[in-house]
Amino acid sequence: MVDLEKLERICGAPGISSFEQEIGRILEEEYRELGLICQKDGLGSVIAVKCGDRPGPKMMIAAHMDEVGFMVEAIDENGFLKLRPVGSWWSHLVLGQWYTVVTRDNGRYPALMGSMATHGLPAEIRNKTVSMEDVYLDLGVENREEVLALGIAVGDMVVPWTHFEVMQNRKYVSCKAFDDRIGNYIMLEAAKRLRDAAHTPLYLANTVQEEPGLRGARTAVEWSHPDIAFAIDTTLAGDTPANQNICSLGKGVVLSMIDSNSIAPRKLVRYVEGICEKHQIAHQYAVFNKGGTDSGNIHKAFDGVLNMTLSIPIRYMHTNHSMIHTDDVEACIRLVCELVKDMSGEIFERLL
């Protein structure tokens, strides 16, 4: 069963790319409570190691800690904040939404993304999206001096306002940052269930700076030097009137065949399918040539790392309020645990 209180804590922590320190501290605390050793690579990815001295191929599981957000670019004389997007946004979805400005001394201030008044808009403006260059944040102040008095400065982090909601069907949950805090949660829960198990060496890499270009994956894989690796991330659900594809909430963990920067090896896909079938783990597939995950840098490391992505379908990705299904989360946790327990030198050799 998904621990909703823990999930809310993990998703609620602010942490855009290069500002992952708070979520990193939370995850380190959780791993250490499980008796695991945690270390950081040079970029700040948090890597927990379990059964590191055991025989067998080294397996890395990766999920990124950073969320999409903004950085304060300028403060005008009237106290409005000009913003620079960090990660991929569609301006149509940010106007009128609440955000939190986080200062360098951890001050937190609510602000509203400003927008034009709808009344009297000419058709040529009403029928197009606003340029991201034109979005601004309204703190409800009179001038620049009031903003500076709050300790807000250029370079500060701006994140979506946290609103964790269990929906009418309680298996549906909405919050910010499921991309990819749900992956971090899955790794924690897998580590918890594997606590007393002996298995192949396992490296749980909670990576930084995935959204602007998979940067943390590159250093984390260098640090861990795994033989086999799985990235856990989210993928676009296509079960709403606005989005149509083969992935749906509630139908299980997604085996991602291809995206914009990686293709899963066929033998590895067949192996993971077999684990799902053996343990009756609900699963589905994604065959998308857009988007990308940490796999994009992991599989190209050294002389090549055997690698694929396991995904959680998500509605409304890269918005303030995305939605997931807890059955998919449970399926992914079970799959990760079975993959870790099943892996051996003999199996690894058959996958090459």
N, C-alpha and C positions, 0 to 999 in steps of 0.2 A: 504494500500500500504506500502511495506517495505521501511523504511527510510535508504537508502543505506549509506548516510553520517554517520549516527549514528552507523550503523552496522560496517562500516569500522573502526571507532574510537574504538569500543569495541573489535573487533578482532585484531586490530593493537597493542594494549597495550601488552607489554611483561609480562609474568606471568606464569612460570612453578610452579609446586607444591612447596609450602612454600615461593614463591616469588610473591604472588598475590596482593601485596599492591597497585600497580598502577591501575590495573583493579578494585580493590575494591574501590579506591577513585573515579574513574569515575562513578561507579554504585551508590555509596552513593550520589554523586552530582546530578545524574539523579533522584533518588528517592526523594531527598529533594526538587527538583524543582517541584515535583508532590505533595508536602506537606506531605510526609510520614516520619515517625520517623524511623531512622536507628540505629541499635545497632550491636555490634560484640560479638560473643562468644569467648571463650578462645583461640581457634586456629586461629581466624581471619575471619571466615565466616561472611559475611555482611547480616543482616536480617532486612528487611523492614516490618513494621506492618501496616495493614490497617483494620479499623473497629474492632480493638482489643477489644473494650468494648461492642460490639454488642452481642446479644444472638446467639446461634447456635454452631454447632460443629466447632472446630478449624481446619482450612485447611492449610497445608503447601505445597507450591510449591518449589521444589529445582532444582537448576542447578549449576554445578560446574564451578568455575572461572579459574581453572588451565588448562594449555595446556601442551602437551608433549614437551620436549626439552632436554637439557643437562646441566651438571654442570662441570666447569673446575676442572679436577682432578690433573693435573700436567702441568708444563711448562718446556720443555726440553731446553738444552743449545742453540739450534738453533732457539728457539722461537715458536716451534710448540706446540699446546695445546692438551694434552690428555684429553679425555672427559668421563664422566660417564652418561649414559642415565638416564633420569627421565621420566618414562612412557614407553610404548611399542613402539619400533621402529624395522624396518627391515633394516639391513645395506645396502641392495641392493638399497634402495630408498634415502639414505642420501648422497652418494658420489657425489661430483661435485656440490652440492647445496650451496646456500648462506645462511649464518647465521649472527646473530647479537650477539656480546658479550656485556653484560650489567654489568658495574662495580658497586661497592657498593655506589659510589657517582653519579650514573646514567650516567656515560660516556657510549657511545655506539659506537662500532667499528665493521665494516663489516669484515667478514672472509669467506673463502671458505673451504668447507670440501674436504680435499685432497683425491686423488685416484691414483692408479697405471696408468701409461701410457698403453694404450690398445695395442700398437704395440709390437709384439713379446711375448705376454703373452703365456705361455704354456697352453695346454688345461685343465690340472688339476686345474689350477688357474682360467682360464676364465670361467669355467663351475660351479663354486661354489661362494657363497656369501662371502664377507669379514666378519671376526669376528668383532663384535662390540668392542672388546678389541683393535682392530687395527686401528680404525678410528681416525683421528686427524684433527685439524682445523689449517688452514694456514692464518695468518694475513698479510702476505707479509712483513715480517721484517727479519733482518739479524741475530738476536740473542735474548737470553732471556732478556737481559738488556733493549732492546727496548720495549718488552712486559711489563715489570715491570714499565717502564717510563710512559706508558699509564694508569697506575693504575689498570691493570688487575691482578687478584690474584686468587689463588686456592679457589674454592667455588663459583665463579661468575657464573651468569646465562647465558646460551646460548639458543637463541630462533630462529626459522626460520625467515628469512628475510620476511618482510611484503610485499605482492604484492596482492592488491585487484583489481579484474578484473571482470567487467560485460561482459558476453560472447555475442556471436553473437545473440542468442535468449536472450533477456535482462532479462528473468526470471531465467536464470542460472547465478550463481555468484560463483567466486572462491576466496579463501583466506586461510591463515593459521588459525588455532585455532577455526574453526567452532565447533569443539568438545572441549568445549561445550559453547563457547561464544554465539552461536545462542540461546541456552537455556536462558542465561542471557538477551539477547535482547528480547526474547519472553515474559519474565516476566515483563520487563520494559514496553513493549507495552501493555500488558494486564492491568497493573496498570494504565497506561494512559487512556485506554478506560473505565476503571472502576472508574475513578476519582470521578465522581459525584454519584456513585451508593452506596446504603446501602446494605450490604450482610453479610454473615457469617464471623467470624474473619479470616483474611487472613495473613499468614506469608510467605514472599517471601525470601527464604534462598538461597543466593549465596555462595556456599560452596567452601572450600579449599581442596586441597590434595586428590582429587578423584582418579587421575591416579595411585598413588602408593598404593591404597587400601581403597578408600571410607572413608577416615578418617574424613573429614569435615562433612559428613552427620551424622556421629555418634554423634558429639558434637552439631550440629545444631538441630537435632531432640530432644536432651535432653533439649536444651535451649527453643525450641518452644513448646514442648510437645503437638503435634497435635493429633486430633482424626482421621483424614484422610489426606493422603499426595500423591502427584504426583511428580515423578521425571521427568524432561524434559532433554533429552539427544539426542545424535545422534545414528543412527544404520546404518549398512552397506547396501548400495544400491547394488542390484544385477542386474543392467540393462546395464552392459558394457560387451564387449567381454572377459574381464579378470575376472569378478565376476558375478555369476548367482545365484539369489535367488528370493524370491517373492516380494521384496521391490523395488520400482522404484521412481526416481525423478519425481515430478509433479503429483503424484496420491494421495497426501494428507498426513495428520498426521498419524503416525504409532502407532497402539495400540499394545504394546509389551506384548505378552502372557507369555513368559518365557525367561530367560537367565541363565547365569551360577550361579547366586546367588539369584534369586527371581522368584516367580511364581505369576502372577496376580490372585487375587481371582475372581472366575467365576461371582459372583453377580456384582462385581465392573465393570468387563469387559462389561457385558450386559448393565449395567447402562450407561456407557460411550458411548457404541454403540447407545443406545437410544437417547442420547443427540445429537450425530452426525446426526442421521437420522432425528430427529425433526427439526434441524436447517440447514439441508442440508450441512453438513460439510464433505468434502471429507476425507475419511480415508481408511487405509489399515492395514495389520497385519504383525507382525514378530513373528515367532516361532523358535527362535535360542537358542541353549544351550551353546553358547560361548559369551564371553564379559560380561559386567556387568555395572550397574549404581548405583547412590546413593540409589536406592531402596533396594539394598542388605543389607545396614545397617539400613535404615529407618524402614522397616517392622518388624525388630526384636527388636525394642526398647520397653522398659517397658513390658507390657503384650501383646504386638503386636499392630501394627498400620496398619489400612486399607490402602493399598498402591498399586500403579502400576506405570508403566513408559509410558510416551508419548514421541515418538521419531520423529526426523527429519531424513529422509534418506539422506545419504551423500556418495558421491564417494570419493575415495582416502583418507580414514580416516588415521590419524596419519602419514601424509606426509606434506610437505611444502605447498602444494596447493590442498586443498580439494574443493569439489563443492557441492552446494545445489541448490534447486529450490524455488523461492520465494512464489509460490502457497502453498507449504507445510508449510512454515513458517506462512503464513496468516491463513491457516486452523488450525494450532496449537494455534495461538493467539485467534482465535474465540472460539475454544473448551475450552480453559482455562477460558475465560470470562464467557461462558455459564455454566460451571461447578460451578464456584464461585457463580454466581447469583442464580443457581437452588438449591444449597445445603441448607438443613434445618435439624432440629433434627429428623423430621419424616422420611425423605429420608435416613438419616444416619442409623437409626435403622433398616430400611428395608434391608440395605446392609450388616448387620452383620450376 
